[in-house]
């Protein structure tokens, strides 16, 4: 499902309700970092 991608690093596209546009966030296994603003 994730070609050319590390098993520990997954890229997920999340919809931002504040901006109203799809934002690409990096989700790391065991560590979740979310940028606010």
C-alpha positions, 0 to 999 in steps of 0.5 A: 500500500505504501510503495517507496516508503519506510515502514516506520514513516507514513505520510497521511493527508489530513483535512484542515478544518481551519484552513479548509484545505488538505494538509500533508502531515507526517505520522511517525510510528510511536511518535506523533507530531502535530503542527498547530499554526 
